[in-house]
């Protein structure tokens, strides 16, 4: 898998938590800044989503945005729910915890 990703022109990664208003948008922005700092930002497409749809369209939780801002990060992502096409569109899907992982496996259209 690692070799296959190295050979891709653009690698797409999706971070997933329960509601997409705390952990996954924070991970999305931390990763975005990490690849930018490495001069690799053109090579990556980074997004986040939630298992549920409760917060769809909302900005991340104000407390998360405040803590991110203190660290020089701006969380402007709007919450969205994981959809079937994500399993085909992204090269890597990163679950924020074991429960999210189990939910993603249940939602996945294939074992892969």
Secondary structure, 3 states (H helix, E strand, C coil): CHHHHHHCCCEEEEEEECCCCCHHHHHHHHHHHHHHHCCCHHHEEEEEEECCCCCCCCECCHHHHHHHHHCCCCCCCECCECCHHHHHHCCEEEECCHHHHHHHHHHCCCCC
